[in-house]
């Protein structure tokens, strides 16, 4: 059974940092890309970052480029999202998701597309105070 569990959200001040974790089970990183998405109150869900299969390409939305870093620890079955220089507009529920998608689709998902993320974890709330 494929499962994803996101954690690490919390309250942080503007300019602060936070690292989210997504523990995955039931599949291999060789077969699935892992993406981070977020949904702010009253807004549509948007892509944040995507790590392509086989620990390949790492892609980011324009709004987080240079501030967020996606990484993985295969031994721990965990994908991380390191968030720095946080802004109030980063406030949202963050979700991790997995899909058997191509490198191109992973890059597009980070920019807001919705290619084939078949499995989703429950979100974790990040609140950035001004």
LODREN-928402 format. One line per field, with one value per residue: x, y, z of N, C-alpha, C in turn. Coordinates in Angstrom, 3 decimals. Example, Ala and Ser with C-alpha at 12.3 -4.5 7.8 and 13.67 -1.06 7.14 Angstrom:
<pts>
nc1 = (13.190/12.850)
nc2 = (-5.690/-2.250)
nc3 = (7.800/7.080)
cac1 = (12.300/13.670)
cac2 = (-4.500/-1.060)
cac3 = (7.800/7.140)
cc1 = (13.200/12.900)
cc2 = (-3.300/0.030)
cc3 = (7.800/7.870)
</pts>
This chain:
<pts>
nc1 = (0.843/0.624/1.797/1.990/3.325/3.248/5.040/6.173/5.367/4.480/4.533/6.225/8.407/8.549/11.151/12.306/13.144/12.189/11.818/10.213/9.058/8.533/7.496/7.638/6.077/5.717/6.495/9.101/11.706/12.843/10.823/8.860/8.097/8.385/6.441/5.990/3.277/1.089/-1.592/-3.126/-5.321/-8.447/-7.427/-6.342/-4.796/-1.271/1.751/4.917/7.473/9.394/10.757/12.324/12.055/14.309/15.940/16.481/16.086/15.534/13.022/11.465/8.916/8.524/8.087/9.320/11.856/15.294/14.891/13.730/14.549/14.578/15.078/16.300/16.347/17.124/17.545/16.025/13.570/12.474/11.498/12.530/11.679/13.302/12.817/13.519/14.053/11.387/8.137/5.142/3.314/3.887/2.424/0.403/-1.270/0.754/1.406/2.610/3.151/2.966/3.893/3.959/5.549/7.001/10.231/9.897/7.159/7.291/8.772/6.939/4.815/5.853/5.565/2.899/1.284/-0.690/0.073/-0.486/-0.156/-0.610/-0.863/-1.434/-0.450/-1.606/-1.893/0.399/0.450/1.793/2.583/3.380/4.336/3.943)
nc2 = (-1.184/2.136/4.923/8.228/10.554/13.661/16.029/18.445/21.046/24.344/27.313/30.185/32.997/35.766/35.517/33.398/29.834/26.503/22.984/20.597/17.221/14.234/11.145/8.146/5.128/1.828/2.055/2.586/5.012/4.919/4.558/6.468/9.917/12.555/15.111/18.416/20.319/23.118/24.727/27.659/29.503/29.984/29.872/28.258/25.014/24.833/24.081/23.442/22.212/19.589/16.347/14.349/10.957/8.336/9.902/12.211/15.047/18.251/20.434/23.671/26.018/29.328/31.128/30.133/29.528/29.409/29.815/27.581/24.112/20.900/17.563/14.204/11.257/8.233/5.945/6.458/6.625/9.117/12.345/15.679/19.117/21.907/25.036/28.371/31.848/32.622/33.870/35.770/35.099/32.499/31.031/28.252/25.086/22.363/19.734/16.461/14.415/11.608/10.199/8.268/9.679/11.540/13.137/15.624/16.090/16.248/18.584/20.369/20.081/21.306/23.868/24.280/22.559/19.534/16.752/13.429/12.770/10.339/9.558/10.903/12.572/13.472/16.904/19.380/22.149/25.302/28.318/31.614/34.331/37.869)
nc3 = (0.000/-0.928/0.805/2.091/4.336/5.537/7.512/9.979/9.781/11.062/13.122/12.105/12.003/9.682/7.353/8.572/8.891/7.932/7.931/6.075/6.177/4.330/4.700/3.030/1.834/0.442/-2.187/-4.640/-4.888/-7.328/-9.104/-8.763/-8.893/-6.529/-5.236/-3.891/-2.850/-2.304/-0.544/-0.025/2.189/0.709/-1.829/-4.911/-5.148/-5.529/-7.285/-5.774/-5.560/-7.134/-7.175/-9.378/-10.675/-9.620/-8.116/-9.559/-11.489/-9.949/-9.256/-9.152/-8.224/-9.542/-7.506/-5.252/-5.897/-5.217/-2.550/-1.398/-0.929/-2.243/-1.210/-0.678/1.379/0.871/2.406/4.611/3.524/2.937/1.884/1.803/2.358/2.453/3.698/3.385/4.237/4.656/3.828/4.497/2.485/1.969/3.649/4.125/3.650/3.287/1.054/0.295/-2.550/-4.802/-7.954/-10.976/-13.076/-15.819/-16.186/-17.404/-16.849/-14.082/-13.751/-14.834/-13.050/-10.792/-11.550/-11.492/-12.958/-13.294/-13.487/-13.219/-10.301/-8.296/-5.691/-2.490/0.476/3.786/4.637/5.993/8.102/7.452/8.860/8.417/10.148/10.062)
cac1 = (0.000/1.378/1.426/2.858/2.991/3.980/5.117/7.178/4.797/4.411/4.502/7.563/8.388/9.070/12.596/12.736/13.295/11.447/12.011/9.131/9.439/7.504/7.898/6.878/6.169/4.946/7.012/10.515/12.043/13.203/9.628/7.917/8.517/7.755/6.232/5.391/2.258/0.539/-2.869/-3.383/-6.753/-9.156/-6.717/-6.193/-3.547/-0.213/2.981/6.040/8.736/9.265/11.978/11.972/12.406/15.737/16.639/16.990/15.933/14.854/12.339/10.835/8.101/9.227/7.905/10.162/13.206/16.351/14.575/13.363/15.385/14.029/16.120/15.774/17.185/16.520/17.610/14.934/12.326/11.973/11.797/12.496/11.566/13.920/12.253/14.245/13.583/9.942/7.334/3.735/2.601/4.168/1.472/-0.445/-1.139/1.690/1.151/3.506/2.427/3.829/3.327/4.864/5.533/8.290/11.007/9.217/5.921/7.691/9.126/5.703/4.036/6.410/5.086/1.458/0.531/-1.248/0.313/-0.389/0.254/-1.661/-0.962/-1.295/-0.465/-2.305/-1.075/0.944/0.214/2.888/2.099/4.477/3.816/4.623)
cac2 = (0.000/3.387/5.911/9.374/11.270/14.919/16.597/19.488/22.378/25.077/28.772/30.746/34.414/36.150/35.394/32.174/28.602/25.332/21.834/19.621/15.847/13.376/9.753/7.389/3.665/1.100/2.211/2.926/6.300/4.683/4.477/7.558/11.270/13.089/16.541/19.202/21.251/23.845/25.394/28.738/29.716/30.679/29.814/26.935/24.338/25.147/23.311/24.091/21.590/18.192/15.555/13.334/9.582/7.966/11.028/12.987/16.488/18.949/21.550/24.585/27.088/30.612/31.857/29.601/29.290/30.072/29.838/26.228/23.045/19.554/16.552/12.913/10.308/6.965/4.997/6.785/6.730/10.447/13.507/16.890/20.430/22.918/26.330/29.473/33.197/32.466/35.078/35.519/34.476/31.066/30.392/27.319/23.673/21.747/18.326/15.733/13.511/10.742/9.759/7.681/10.696/11.788/14.275/16.814/16.289/16.666/20.003/21.114/20.072/22.320/25.167/24.389/21.561/18.474/15.485/12.105/12.483/9.387/9.338/12.128/12.481/14.545/18.087/19.952/23.591/26.241/29.672/32.570/35.563/39.083)
cac3 = (0.000/-1.009/1.810/2.283/5.553/5.660/8.853/10.133/9.715/12.310/13.061/11.992/11.662/8.370/7.262/9.232/8.124/8.387/7.053/6.037/5.851/3.749/4.804/2.034/1.919/-0.559/-3.545/-4.727/-5.491/-8.726/-9.933/-8.516/-8.559/-5.327/-5.350/-2.803/-3.286/-1.168/-0.757/0.926/2.409/-0.345/-3.111/-5.486/-4.879/-6.472/-7.176/-5.084/-5.935/-7.525/-7.311/-10.357/-10.340/-9.538/-7.479/-10.671/-11.518/-8.854/-9.898/-8.209/-8.773/-9.579/-6.254/-4.168/-6.423/-4.462/-1.116/-0.973/-1.468/-2.092/-1.125/-0.238/2.100/0.457/3.520/5.538/2.742/3.267/1.052/2.618/1.725/3.306/3.331/4.013/3.893/4.529/3.704/4.849/1.367/1.968/4.549/3.395/3.977/2.348/0.811/-0.586/-3.425/-5.607/-9.221/-11.971/-14.124/-16.457/-15.711/-17.926/-16.086/-12.739/-13.864/-15.059/-11.807/-9.896/-12.047/-11.375/-13.708/-12.453/-14.149/-12.653/-8.933/-7.949/-4.241/-1.719/1.925/4.480/4.659/7.213/8.015/7.671/9.057/8.507/10.714/9.568)
cc1 = (0.887/0.863/2.463/2.380/3.877/3.950/6.127/6.646/4.764/4.346/5.931/7.443/8.918/10.588/13.147/12.799/12.513/11.737/10.831/9.684/8.249/8.034/7.014/7.054/5.347/5.415/8.469/10.696/12.478/11.995/8.713/8.640/7.745/7.642/5.692/4.445/1.752/-0.794/-3.088/-4.889/-7.372/-8.504/-6.651/-4.852/-2.517/1.000/4.059/7.368/8.479/10.637/11.654/12.492/13.912/16.563/17.271/16.791/15.160/14.296/11.564/9.921/8.912/9.176/8.803/11.593/14.239/16.105/14.282/14.298/14.726/15.183/15.495/16.819/16.557/16.489/16.471/13.591/11.667/12.420/11.599/12.246/12.104/13.448/12.976/13.664/12.069/9.222/5.894/2.962/2.938/3.226/0.488/-0.375/-0.292/1.436/2.305/2.684/3.416/3.126/4.383/4.863/6.940/8.990/10.356/7.961/6.216/8.023/7.879/4.841/4.546/5.933/3.567/0.642/0.066/-1.135/0.396/0.138/-0.849/-1.886/-0.633/-1.280/-1.346/-1.355/-0.546/0.915/1.470/2.289/3.283/3.898/4.633/5.136)
cc2 = (1.246/4.369/7.023/10.116/12.498/15.407/17.735/20.902/23.048/26.561/29.301/32.215/34.647/36.122/34.122/30.980/27.470/24.204/20.876/18.257/15.117/11.949/8.928/5.890/3.054/1.287/2.626/4.305/6.131/4.794/5.693/8.879/11.718/14.598/17.148/20.215/22.010/24.489/26.397/28.923/30.503/30.637/28.382/26.333/24.693/24.266/24.126/23.530/20.149/17.566/14.402/11.961/9.358/9.126/11.925/14.472/17.040/20.250/22.363/25.554/28.384/31.319/31.358/29.344/30.092/30.133/28.442/25.225/21.694/18.558/15.248/12.146/8.942/5.961/5.220/6.889/8.091/11.477/14.749/18.111/21.439/24.278/27.422/30.799/33.211/33.806/34.774/34.826/32.997/30.302/29.534/25.953/23.041/20.244/17.719/14.709/12.731/10.331/9.184/8.591/10.908/12.982/15.587/17.128/16.747/18.160/20.863/21.162/21.108/23.714/25.250/23.411/20.469/17.143/14.366/11.882/11.620/9.245/10.623/11.825/13.568/15.724/18.462/21.467/24.378/27.639/30.596/33.901/36.754/39.921)
cc3 = (0.000/0.034/1.838/3.522/5.661/7.094/8.852/10.038/11.065/12.055/13.045/11.606/10.253/8.386/7.877/8.304/8.764/7.411/7.188/5.650/5.264/3.792/3.882/2.264/0.804/-1.978/-3.479/-5.345/-6.951/-9.650/-9.828/-8.299/-7.321/-5.457/-4.072/-3.436/-2.067/-1.553/0.362/1.081/1.258/-1.705/-3.623/-5.082/-5.937/-6.237/-6.499/-5.585/-6.329/-7.688/-8.233/-9.948/-10.347/-9.016/-8.523/-10.525/-10.333/-9.422/-8.863/-8.935/-8.723/-8.228/-5.125/-4.619/-5.632/-2.966/-0.577/-1.642/-1.200/-2.084/-0.643/0.544/1.839/1.598/4.515/4.828/2.942/2.234/1.903/1.745/2.729/2.819/4.108/3.540/3.705/4.574/4.116/3.733/1.203/2.901/3.762/4.066/2.878/2.286/0.020/-1.359/-4.276/-6.886/-10.134/-13.196/-14.659/-15.817/-16.160/-17.112/-14.660/-12.749/-14.040/-13.804/-10.827/-10.291/-12.079/-12.184/-12.759/-13.171/-13.136/-11.267/-8.319/-6.447/-3.498/-0.230/2.505/4.629/6.021/7.066/8.339/7.769/9.263/8.980/10.227/10.722)
</pts>
